[in-house]
Amino acid sequence: MEKNRISFRLRSDIVIQLGLITNFAEEVEALNLKRPLVIWDQNLKNSEYFETIKSGLANFASNGMFMPLGLTGEPSYELLSDLQDELDMSNFDSVVSLGGGSLMDIGKGLALLASNPCEPKTLKGFPTGLNDPLPHITIPSVLGSGAEASFNAVFIDEAEGKKLGINSLNNFPAMVLVDPLLTMSAPKSVVISSALDCMVHSVDSFGSLKSNSISKMFSVEAFRNVWTYISERDLDDPESRLLLAQASILGIYGLMNSGDGPTNGFAYYFGVKEKIAHGMAGGMFLKDVMKWNFDNGYQSYEQLIRDTLSVDMDHFFNIFSQKLVQFSVPTLPDYGFKLADCENLSSEVSSALTGSFSGNPIPFNQDSAYWVLSQQFIG
């Protein structure tokens, strides 16, 4: 990286508003698209707001196609390949994704494959030289992960048992339309998991060695908003969800422009290994990664916590521990692991997560991983 160079990417038009569902069609029509593929989470059919959205998009999508998807867990490359075979993407001029992060990742994949026909697995990692995808419009029904605004499309390779995304600047959505009302039917466990995911994004990106003054502003504001949401507000209040909506996008922009750290890496690893929701898996390890970093010399957390919460680190760790219990965040013993397993686990994760570990503000290795993992068995 060139000395004194600061790079920051913002690509999408974003609108956040309570009650935006009544104007979705007007926002979308500005793009002058005629033949959208609208994929939607079939769980939304029970939402009181879904029919409002569907009828509002009816004229816009009259020459396109509405396609419900029933997703359980995170999407795979195999599923993306099946959808590619099923759909003739040449029939569409755009993709609209209405649902949670997994569904929006599928939308990103389909939009990209429409102009870059190939076996989806060949796009894993950081592909270059791609054609621009179809314009993609995201309408999230879950807030926190930032998937609605990111250039990452995460899929599991079932053959390898690993999670690795298609990470391309081409994946930035053309438009992001966020109405917290649409998220009110999400289960409480999903809301909590997604909020914890946002916390991980904000903290990992704040401490990343690749962060810069601009990305840190996003990380700090994301942390402030999401902490206020989970600690001071009614999680089921639509006005409160506006905080989470903002934090979701702030956090993912901080992360995309700086890179992740060990906590997000642990979440990927154990999310696949034990099928733990990504945000919950991150919540399992966030406090202890922060504590290890702080106790070993990374003092900038103190500034982050004082500036946003006006408390010291000991107080923060104490109240965060209470929140993790309140939110029923699991621990490794809940999945049958024992303290004696930490030696092998730390070896496995340090080998698998070199990229995430390398972004940590101080050296993080197998010994560091062992300490973090072992804290799951204390208390």
VEXDREN-2710 file (C-alpha; in Angstrom, 1 decimal):
% VEXDREN-2710
k/r/px/py/pz
1/MET/0.0/0.0/0.0
2/GLU/1.3/3.5/-0.9
3/LYS/2.3/5.6/2.1
4/ASN/-0.4/8.2/3.1
5/ARG/-2.9/6.7/0.7
6/ILE/-6.5/6.5/1.9
7/SER/-9.0/4.5/-0.2
8/PHE/-12.7/4.2/0.6
9/ARG/-15.5/2.9/-1.6
10/LEU/-19.2/3.9/-1.6
11/ARG/-21.1/2.6/-4.6
12/SER/-24.9/2.2/-3.8
13/ASP/-27.8/4.6/-3.6
14/ILE/-29.3/4.0/-0.1
15/VAL/-32.6/5.1/1.3
16/ILE/-33.6/4.4/4.9
17/GLN/-37.1/5.4/6.0
18/LEU/-39.9/4.2/8.2
19/GLY/-42.9/3.7/5.9
20/LEU/-40.8/3.5/2.8
21/ILE/-42.7/0.3/1.8
22/THR/-45.5/2.5/0.4
23/ASN/-43.0/4.2/-2.0
24/PHE/-40.8/1.3/-3.0
25/ALA/-42.2/1.3/-6.6
26/GLU/-41.5/5.0/-7.0
27/GLU/-37.9/4.6/-5.9
28/VAL/-37.3/1.7/-8.2
29/GLU/-39.0/3.2/-11.2
30/ALA/-36.3/5.9/-11.3
31/LEU/-33.9/3.2/-12.5
32/ASN/-36.2/2.7/-15.6
33/LEU/-36.1/-1.1/-15.4
34/LYS/-38.7/-3.2/-17.1
35/ARG/-38.1/-6.9/-16.6
36/PRO/-37.0/-7.6/-13.1
37/LEU/-36.5/-11.0/-11.4
38/VAL/-37.9/-10.4/-8.0
39/ILE/-36.8/-13.1/-5.5
40/TRP/-38.4/-13.0/-2.1
41/ASP/-38.2/-15.0/1.1
42/GLN/-41.4/-17.0/1.3
43/ASN/-41.4/-16.6/5.1
44/LEU/-42.4/-13.0/4.4
45/LYS/-45.9/-14.1/3.2
46/ASN/-46.9/-13.9/6.9
47/SER/-45.7/-10.3/7.2
48/GLU/-48.5/-7.7/7.3
49/TYR/-46.4/-5.5/5.0
50/PHE/-45.5/-8.0/2.3
51/GLU/-48.7/-7.6/0.3
52/THR/-48.2/-3.8/0.4
53/ILE/-44.7/-4.2/-1.2
54/LYS/-45.8/-6.9/-3.7
55/SER/-48.7/-4.8/-4.9
56/GLY/-46.5/-1.7/-5.1
57/LEU/-44.0/-3.6/-7.2
58/ALA/-46.7/-5.2/-9.4
59/ASN/-46.6/-2.7/-12.2
60/PHE/-42.9/-2.4/-12.1
61/ALA/-42.5/-6.1/-12.3
62/SER/-45.4/-6.8/-14.7
63/ASN/-43.0/-8.0/-17.4
64/GLY/-40.7/-9.7/-15.0
65/MET/-41.1/-12.6/-12.6
66/PHE/-41.8/-13.1/-8.8
67/MET/-40.0/-16.1/-7.4
68/PRO/-40.3/-17.2/-3.8
69/LEU/-37.4/-19.0/-2.2
70/GLY/-37.5/-21.0/1.0
71/LEU/-34.1/-20.9/2.6
72/THR/-32.9/-22.8/5.6
73/GLY/-29.4/-21.7/6.7
74/GLU/-26.8/-20.1/4.5
75/PRO/-26.8/-20.6/0.8
76/SER/-24.5/-22.9/-1.1
77/TYR/-22.7/-22.8/-4.4
78/GLU/-24.7/-25.8/-5.3
79/LEU/-28.0/-24.0/-4.8
80/LEU/-26.8/-21.0/-6.8
81/SER/-25.8/-23.4/-9.6
82/ASP/-29.3/-25.0/-9.5
83/LEU/-31.0/-21.6/-9.8
84/GLN/-28.7/-20.6/-12.6
85/ASP/-29.8/-23.8/-14.5
86/GLU/-33.4/-23.2/-13.7
87/LEU/-33.6/-19.6/-14.8
88/ASP/-33.0/-18.0/-18.2
89/MET/-31.4/-14.8/-16.9
90/SER/-31.5/-13.3/-20.4
91/ASN/-35.2/-12.7/-19.8
92/PHE/-34.4/-10.1/-17.1
93/ASP/-32.9/-6.7/-17.0
94/SER/-32.5/-6.5/-13.2
95/VAL/-32.7/-8.4/-9.9
96/VAL/-34.7/-7.4/-6.8
97/SER/-33.9/-9.2/-3.6
98/LEU/-36.5/-9.0/-0.9
99/GLY/-35.5/-10.9/2.3
100/GLY/-32.5/-11.6/4.6
101/GLY/-28.8/-11.7/4.0
102/SER/-28.7/-15.2/2.5
103/LEU/-31.4/-14.3/-0.1
104/MET/-29.6/-11.1/-1.0
105/ASP/-26.4/-13.0/-1.5
106/ILE/-28.3/-15.2/-4.0
107/GLY/-29.5/-12.1/-5.7
108/LYS/-25.9/-10.8/-6.1
109/GLY/-24.8/-14.2/-7.5
110/LEU/-27.6/-14.3/-10.0
111/ALA/-27.1/-10.7/-11.1
112/LEU/-23.4/-11.4/-11.6
113/LEU/-23.9/-14.7/-13.4
114/ALA/-26.3/-13.1/-15.8
115/SER/-23.5/-11.2/-17.4
116/ASN/-20.7/-13.6/-16.6
117/PRO/-22.1/-17.1/-17.3
118/CYS/-19.9/-19.7/-15.8
119/GLU/-19.8/-22.3/-13.1
120/PRO/-20.5/-20.3/-9.9
121/LYS/-17.6/-21.9/-7.9
122/THR/-15.1/-20.4/-10.4
123/LEU/-16.0/-17.0/-9.0
124/LYS/-14.9/-17.9/-5.5
125/GLY/-12.6/-15.5/-3.8
126/PHE/-11.7/-12.2/-5.5
127/PRO/-12.5/-12.5/-9.2
128/THR/-11.3/-9.8/-11.6
129/GLY/-12.1/-8.8/-15.2
130/LEU/-15.8/-9.3/-14.7
131/ASN/-18.6/-7.7/-16.7
132/ASP/-21.0/-5.5/-14.8
133/PRO/-23.9/-7.4/-13.3
134/LEU/-27.6/-6.7/-13.8
135/PRO/-28.7/-3.8/-11.7
136/HIS/-29.5/-5.3/-8.3
137/ILE/-32.0/-3.7/-5.8
138/THR/-32.0/-5.0/-2.2
139/ILE/-34.9/-4.7/0.2
140/PRO/-33.8/-6.2/3.5
141/SER/-36.2/-8.0/5.9
142/VAL/-33.4/-8.4/8.5
143/LEU/-31.0/-5.7/9.7
144/GLY/-27.5/-6.0/11.1
145/SER/-25.3/-8.0/8.7
146/GLY/-25.1/-5.3/6.1
147/ALA/-25.6/-7.8/3.3
148/GLU/-28.0/-5.3/1.7
149/ALA/-25.2/-2.9/0.9
150/SER/-22.1/-5.1/0.6
151/PHE/-20.0/-6.4/-2.3
152/ASN/-19.6/-9.8/-0.6
153/ALA/-21.9/-12.7/-1.6
154/VAL/-21.2/-15.5/0.8
155/PHE/-21.8/-19.2/-0.1
156/ILE/-20.8/-22.5/1.4
157/ASP/-18.9/-25.0/-0.8
158/GLU/-20.7/-28.2/0.4
159/ALA/-18.0/-30.4/-1.1
160/GLU/-15.2/-28.7/0.8
161/GLY/-17.3/-27.9/3.9
162/LYS/-16.0/-24.3/3.7
163/LYS/-17.6/-20.9/3.5
164/LEU/-16.0/-18.6/0.9
165/GLY/-17.7/-15.7/-0.8
166/ILE/-17.7/-14.0/-4.2
167/ASN/-16.0/-10.8/-3.3
168/SER/-16.2/-8.3/-6.1
169/LEU/-16.8/-4.5/-6.4
170/ASN/-19.2/-5.5/-9.1
171/ASN/-21.5/-6.9/-6.4
172/PHE/-22.4/-3.5/-5.0
173/PRO/-26.2/-3.1/-5.3
174/ALA/-27.5/-0.4/-7.5
175/MET/-30.0/0.6/-4.9
176/VAL/-30.7/-0.3/-1.2
177/LEU/-34.2/0.4/0.1
178/VAL/-34.5/0.0/3.9
179/ASP/-37.8/0.2/5.8
180/PRO/-37.5/-1.1/9.4
181/LEU/-41.3/-2.0/9.3
182/LEU/-40.5/-4.8/7.0
183/THR/-38.1/-6.3/9.6
184/MET/-40.7/-6.5/12.4
185/SER/-41.8/-10.1/11.6
186/ALA/-38.2/-11.4/12.0
187/PRO/-37.8/-13.8/15.0
188/LYS/-36.2/-12.2/18.1
189/SER/-33.3/-14.7/17.8
190/VAL/-32.6/-13.5/14.3
191/VAL/-32.7/-9.9/15.3
192/ILE/-30.3/-10.5/18.2
193/SER/-27.9/-12.5/16.0
194/SER/-27.9/-9.8/13.3
195/ALA/-27.3/-7.1/15.8
196/LEU/-24.3/-9.0/17.2
197/ASP/-23.0/-9.5/13.7
198/CYS/-23.1/-5.7/13.3
199/MET/-21.1/-5.3/16.6
200/VAL/-18.5/-7.7/15.3
201/HIS/-18.2/-5.7/12.0
202/SER/-17.8/-2.4/13.9
203/VAL/-15.2/-3.7/16.3
204/ASP/-13.2/-5.8/13.9
205/SER/-13.1/-3.0/11.3
206/PHE/-12.2/-0.4/13.9
207/GLY/-9.1/-2.4/15.0
208/SER/-8.1/-3.6/11.6
209/LEU/-4.6/-2.9/10.5
210/LYS/-6.1/-1.9/7.1
211/SER/-8.5/0.7/8.6
212/ASN/-8.1/4.4/7.9
213/SER/-9.5/7.6/9.3
214/ILE/-12.6/7.4/7.1
215/SER/-13.4/3.7/7.7
216/LYS/-13.0/4.3/11.5
217/MET/-15.7/7.0/11.4
218/PHE/-18.1/4.4/10.0
219/SER/-17.0/1.8/12.5
220/VAL/-17.4/4.1/15.5
221/GLU/-20.9/5.3/14.5
222/ALA/-21.9/1.7/13.7
223/PHE/-20.8/0.7/17.2
224/ARG/-22.5/3.6/18.9
225/ASN/-25.8/2.9/17.1
226/VAL/-25.9/-0.9/17.6
227/TRP/-24.9/-0.7/21.2
228/THR/-27.6/1.9/21.9
229/TYR/-30.1/-0.4/20.2
230/ILE/-29.2/-3.5/22.2
231/SER/-28.7/-1.9/25.5
232/GLU/-31.1/1.0/25.8
233/ARG/-34.0/0.5/23.4
234/ASP/-36.9/-1.8/22.9
235/LEU/-35.7/-4.3/20.3
236/ASP/-39.2/-4.6/18.9
237/ASP/-39.9/-0.8/18.5
238/PRO/-39.8/0.3/14.8
239/GLU/-38.2/3.7/15.7
240/SER/-35.4/1.8/17.5
241/ARG/-34.9/-0.4/14.5
242/LEU/-33.9/2.8/12.6
243/LEU/-30.7/2.7/14.8
244/LEU/-30.0/-0.9/13.7
245/ALA/-30.7/0.0/10.1
246/GLN/-28.1/2.7/10.1
247/ALA/-25.6/0.6/12.1
248/SER/-26.0/-2.2/9.6
249/ILE/-24.9/-0.1/6.7
250/LEU/-22.3/1.9/8.7
251/GLY/-20.8/-1.3/10.0
252/ILE/-20.5/-3.1/6.6
253/TYR/-19.0/-0.1/5.0
254/GLY/-16.4/0.1/7.8
255/LEU/-15.7/-3.6/7.3
256/MET/-15.5/-3.6/3.5
257/ASN/-13.1/-0.7/3.5
258/SER/-10.7/-2.1/6.2
259/GLY/-11.1/-5.9/6.4
260/ASP/-12.1/-8.2/9.3
261/GLY/-10.3/-9.6/12.3
262/PRO/-10.3/-12.8/14.4
263/THR/-13.8/-12.5/15.7
264/ASN/-15.4/-12.6/12.2
265/GLY/-13.0/-15.4/11.3
266/PHE/-14.1/-17.5/14.3
267/ALA/-17.7/-16.8/13.3
268/TYR/-17.1/-18.2/9.8
269/TYR/-15.2/-21.2/11.1
270/PHE/-17.7/-22.3/13.8
271/GLY/-20.7/-21.2/11.8
272/VAL/-19.9/-23.8/9.2
273/LYS/-18.5/-26.4/11.6
274/GLU/-21.4/-26.4/14.0
275/LYS/-24.1/-24.7/11.9
276/ILE/-24.3/-21.7/14.3
277/ALA/-25.9/-18.5/13.0
278/HIS/-23.1/-16.2/11.9
279/GLY/-24.0/-13.4/14.3
280/MET/-24.4/-15.7/17.3
281/ALA/-21.0/-17.3/16.5
282/GLY/-19.4/-13.9/16.4
283/GLY/-21.1/-12.9/19.6
284/MET/-19.6/-16.0/21.3
285/PHE/-16.0/-14.7/20.8
286/LEU/-16.2/-10.9/20.5
287/LYS/-15.7/-10.0/24.1
288/ASP/-12.8/-12.3/24.6
289/VAL/-11.0/-11.2/21.4
290/MET/-11.4/-7.6/22.6
291/LYS/-10.2/-8.5/26.0
292/TRP/-7.1/-10.4/24.7
293/ASN/-6.2/-7.4/22.4
294/PHE/-6.8/-4.9/25.2
295/ASP/-4.8/-6.8/27.8
296/ASN/-2.0/-7.2/25.3
297/GLY/-1.5/-3.6/24.5
298/TYR/-4.2/-2.5/22.1
299/GLN/-5.4/0.6/24.0
300/SER/-7.5/2.2/21.2
301/TYR/-10.5/0.2/22.4
302/GLU/-10.5/2.4/25.5
303/GLN/-11.0/5.4/23.3
304/LEU/-13.8/3.7/21.3
305/ILE/-15.7/2.7/24.5
306/ARG/-15.2/6.0/26.2
307/ASP/-16.2/8.1/23.2
308/THR/-19.3/6.1/22.5
309/LEU/-20.5/4.7/25.9
310/SER/-18.7/7.0/28.4
311/VAL/-17.5/4.0/30.5
312/ASP/-14.2/2.3/31.1
313/MET/-13.2/-1.0/29.7
314/ASP/-13.9/-3.1/32.8
315/HIS/-17.4/-1.7/33.0
316/PHE/-18.0/-2.4/29.3
317/PHE/-16.7/-6.0/29.6
318/ASN/-19.0/-6.5/32.6
319/ILE/-22.2/-5.2/31.0
320/PHE/-21.4/-6.9/27.7
321/SER/-21.1/-10.3/29.5
322/GLN/-24.5/-9.7/31.0
323/LYS/-25.9/-8.9/27.6
324/LEU/-24.5/-12.2/26.2
325/VAL/-26.3/-14.1/28.9
326/GLN/-29.5/-12.1/28.4
327/PHE/-29.4/-12.9/24.7
328/SER/-28.7/-16.6/25.3
329/VAL/-25.5/-16.5/23.2
330/PRO/-24.2/-20.1/23.3
331/THR/-20.7/-21.2/24.3
332/LEU/-18.5/-24.1/23.0
333/PRO/-19.6/-26.4/25.8
334/ASP/-23.2/-26.1/24.4
335/TYR/-21.9/-27.9/21.3
336/GLY/-20.2/-30.7/23.2
337/PHE/-16.6/-29.3/23.3
338/LYS/-14.3/-29.6/26.2
339/LEU/-11.4/-27.6/27.4
340/ALA/-9.1/-30.3/26.2
341/ASP/-10.3/-29.7/22.7
342/CYS/-9.0/-26.2/22.6
343/GLU/-5.5/-27.3/21.6
344/ASN/-6.6/-28.9/18.4
345/LEU/-9.2/-26.3/17.7
346/SER/-6.7/-23.5/18.1
347/SER/-4.4/-25.3/15.7
348/GLU/-7.2/-25.7/13.1
349/VAL/-8.5/-22.2/13.3
350/SER/-5.1/-20.6/13.2
351/SER/-4.4/-22.5/10.0
352/ALA/-7.8/-21.8/8.4
353/LEU/-8.1/-18.1/9.4
354/THR/-4.7/-16.6/8.5
355/GLY/-6.4/-13.8/6.6
356/SER/-8.6/-12.8/9.5
357/PHE/-5.8/-13.1/12.0
358/SER/-3.5/-11.0/9.9
359/GLY/-5.8/-8.0/10.2
360/ASN/-5.7/-7.9/14.0
361/PRO/-4.1/-4.7/15.4
362/ILE/-1.5/-6.8/17.4
363/PRO/-0.1/-10.2/16.4
364/PHE/-2.7/-13.0/16.8
365/ASN/-1.6/-16.6/16.5
366/GLN/-2.4/-20.1/17.8
367/ASP/-1.6/-19.2/21.4
368/SER/-3.9/-16.2/21.1
369/ALA/-6.6/-18.4/19.6
370/TYR/-6.2/-20.9/22.4
371/TRP/-6.6/-18.2/25.1
372/VAL/-9.8/-16.9/23.4
373/LEU/-11.3/-20.4/23.0
374/SER/-10.4/-21.4/26.5
375/GLN/-12.4/-18.5/27.9
376/GLN/-15.5/-20.4/26.8
377/PHE/-15.0/-22.8/29.7
378/ILE/-14.5/-20.2/32.4
379/GLY/-17.4/-18.9/34.5
END
